[in-house]
Amino acid sequence: MRFYFALLMVLILFFSCSNKNESQIDVSNIKVDYTTKRFDIDFYSANEETLIDVKEEYPYLFPESLSDSLAFSKINDEQERELFSESQLFYKNLDNLEKDLTSLFKHVKYYYPTFKSPKVITMLSNIDYDNRVIYADSLLLISLDAYLGKNHRYYNDFPDYIKETNTEKHISIDVANALIDAQMPSTIQRRFVDKIIDKGKKAYLLDMYLPNVSDAVKMGYTPEKLNWAKTNEEQVWMYFIEKNLLFNTNAKLNQRFIENAPFSKFYTAEDKFTPGRIGVWLGWQIVASYMQHNDVSLQELLKKDPDEIFNKSKYKPKK
């Protein structure tokens, strides 16, 4: 029996991998052109003679309020120097990051041929978690000090669900999400179902842009949390139905099931085992089902009304 069980698991893994490979696209011939500038190195290596060159190279990072004296105070600050040195240990070169960004930009350009890759600027932001990546048209700012590994001492006071995303592999996730936010049309959603479908659109785009990244990493989950989401998909769906939450406009549902959190709030003793943002996960499954059953491009998907997506998705939660 153990032999047959092991064989069954191998077959499941084989076919699941095969299906994922079949859905991937070939971007090998797509050309992207972008530059990567190390503001972190240029700034913290500057002296009285070279600071002017740094200011000319990165004028957008030197507001009028940042005088030369304040700049040198920052450059020579002991804690800032330690942060710079520590970041350099992890990002002495950017080979892996540039490989990830190149793949991401190629996939975005495949779906959006007019897409122009931004100029990439690496910097330090004193671990500003809420602004780890900033995308503004032709510029992409990445704070490397926020991606030193989930077990780094700098993040000791961070909750575990935040630490899970303080890794190098999450840089491309945050960059992709920044690009997606710029592509998504602005809408005002009040119903819970509208909100999870809107988030589901973003998750679906993220999956298309980063097909080689695991679902757990894309969601910011541990493997255990992802397994819970998959195993309990039907139960979560039935909970939303039985509690009449889908068409509810109560804003508290955002905190319970959509916003980043250590777990989702069903108000049961089992909550601590659940992943946060389970509504986003479910919205992703609804949108994925809609795309499977309808001939729609990514550009068209973004314009679709949540009601149409919901009604035509033929969504059935996995048991």
N, C-alpha and C positions, 0 to 999 in steps of 0.2 A: 504493500500500500504506500509506503514511503517513497518507493521508486516512482510509482505512477503519479503521486502528488508532485514530486520534484519535476518530473517530465512535463506535467501540466503547467507548472509555473514557468518553466523555460519556454514553452510554446506561447503562453500568454505574453511574456516579455518580448518574444520574437515578433509576434504579429503586431503588438502595440508599437514597437519600434519601427516596423515596416510601414505601418499606416502613417506614422509621423514623418518618416522619410519621404513618403509619396506626396505629402502635402507641402514639402519644402520646394522652394523655387531656386533656379540657378541664377545667381547674380555675378558669376565669375567674369562676365564680359562687360559688366556695368562699371563705368569709370567715375570715380569721385575724386575731387581735388580740394584739399584743405591743408592748412598749416597748423602746427601746434607750437605755441609759445610758452616758455617757462617763466612766467612772471614771478613765481615763487623764488626761483633761483636768481633772476636778474635783480629783484628788489632787495633780497636779503644779502646779496653780494655787492651791493652798491656802496660807493664811498662818495666823498665830496666832489670828486671829479667826474664820476660816472652817473650820478643820480640824474643829472639833466638829460642824459641819453635815455635813461629808463622812462623818465617823464614824457619824452618825445615819442617813445615807442608805445607807451600805454597811457595816453592822455585821459582816457575815460576812467582810469583807476586813480586819478589824482584830482579830487575835487578841490575847489579853491580853499576850503577849510583845512586842507592838509598841507601845512607849510613845510618847508625843508627841515626845520628844526623838529617838528612833530614826526616827520618821516624818519629822521635819524634816531629819534627817541624810540620809535617802534622797531627799527632795524636792530638797535643795540640792546633792547630790552631782554633781560635774561630768560624770561619765560618764552618770549617770541623766538629767541635763538634756539632754545631747546625744542620747541615745536617744529621749527624749520629743520633742525638736525634729525629729529625723529622721522619726519616725513621723507627726508632724503634717503633714510635707510630702506624705506618701503618703495620709494619711487625714484631710485637713482636713474632709471631710464623708464620710458613710457611705452616700451614695445608691446606689452600685453594690452594696455589701454588703447593704443592706436589700432591694434588688430581688431579689438572689439568695436571701436567707433567706426572703423572702415566698413566692417560687415553691417553695422546698423545703418550707416548712411547709404550703402548700396541697396539695402532692402527698402528704405524710405524712397529712394529715387526710382526703384522699380515700380512702386505704386504711384509715385508722384514724380513723373519725369522732369518737371520744372524745378524740383527741389535743388537748392544750392547748399552745399555743405558749409557750415559756419566756420569761422576761425576759432580754434580751440585755445583757450588761455587757462593754464593751471595756476592756482594761487593757494593761499592759506586764509582762512576766515575765522580763526580761533574757534573752530568746531561749531560753526553756526549751522545747526542741524536743519533748520527751516529754509536755509538758502544754500544748500550744498551745491546745487546746480542752478545757474541762471542763464536762460536762453533769450537773447534779444536780437532777432533778425539775423544779422551776420556774425554775431558774437556768441560764444558759448563759454561761460566761466565755470570752472570745476574746482571746488575746494578739496584738495587732496587730503588735508588733515582730518576730514570726516570719514575717510575710508582706510583706516589703518588696521582693520581686522577686529572682529567682534570681541576678542578677548584682550584688546589693548587696554592698558591701565588708564588711558585718558577717558575711557568710557565706563569706568567702574560704577559711576553713579547713574548710568543710563539704565532704564528698564530693559529686560531681555528682548522684548519684541522690537525695540529700537536698535539694540546692539546687533541683532540679526542682519541689519542692512548696512552696517558700518564696514563693509568689505569692498575690495577692489571690483569684484564681479557685479556689485550693485551700482557702479558708476554708470554703466551702459543702460541699466534700468532707469535711473533717474534722468539721464539724458534723453532717452526715448520718451519718457513721460512728459518731459518739458517740450519736446517737439510735438507730441500728440496734443497737449494743451493748447498749443498755438494753432493746430489744425482744426480742433473741435469748435463748431459754432457755439456761441454763447446762448444759453437757454435758461429759463427759470422753471424749475421743476418743483412741484409741491407734493405730488403723490409718491409714495414709497416705491411703487413699481417703476415709475418714471425715473427715479433717481438711480435705482439699481441697474436699469437698462442703460442709462447714460454712462454709468461707471463700467458697465459691461462692454460698451462700445470701446472705451479706452483700453480695457483689458484685452479685448480682441485684437485691436491694432498693435498693442504691445507684443502679443503672441506672433503676429505676422512679421513685425519688425525684428524680433529676436527669437527666431524659431529654434535656435540651438541652446537656448537658456531654459532651464527646468521651470516647471510651473511653480514649484516651491519658491525659487529665487524671485520669480516675477511677482509673486504675491507677498514676498517678504515673510514666508512661513518656514518653520522647520519642517523636515520630512514628516514628523509625527503629526503636526498640525494639518499639513496637506492631506495626509491619509485620513484624518478625521473628517475633513471637508468632503472627500470623495465617498467615504463610507456612509456618511450621514446625510447625503444630499437629499434623499427622499424625505427623511424625517424633518429636515429644515424646511423644505418646501411645504410639507403638510402643516407644520407649525404656522407658517405665514398664512396659509389658507384658513386654517381653523381659527386663528386669532384675528382674521379679517384685517390683516396688515397691508396687503398689496395696494389697496386704494385709499389707505389711511394717509392723512396729511400731517400727522403729529411729528414735529421736528425732532422729538426725542429719539425717534427711530434712527436718526443719523448716528447718534452716539452709540446706540446699541448694536447696529449692524453694518454701518458704512464707514465711519471714521476709523483712523488707525488706533488700535487698542490692543491690549494684551489678550483679550478674549471677547467673544460676543456675549450679549446679555439676554439670555432667555429666562433669567431669574430662577434658575434651578441649581441644585448642588453640583451639577456636571459642567457648569459654565467654564470653570478653570481649565477644562480639557479642550475647549473649543478654540478655534483661531479667531482673531479679530477680523472685521470686515467680511463676515460670511455673506452679507448681502451683495458685496462686490463679486465674490466668487460665483454666487448664484446668477447674478446678472450676466456674467461672462458666459455661463453655460447656456442661458437663454439666447444671447446674441449669437453664440457659436451654432446653436441649433437653427436659428433663423438663417444664417449664412449657408448652412448645409442644405437647406430646403428651398432656397431662393437664389436666383441668378442675379446677384447684386455686387457691384464693385465696392471697394472700400470708400471711395468718395461718395457714392450713393448711400452707403450705410450711414454715414455721419449725418445725412440730411433726413433720414427716415424718422417718422414720428414713433415714439415709444409704443403707442397703441398698435400701430401696424406691425412693428417688430414682435410684440407680445402675441398678437392674434395669429400671425403667420409663422411663428417660430416652430410650431408643433413640438414644443418642449415637453419632454417627459423625463423627470428626474431618474437618475440611475439608482437602482435598488441595491 
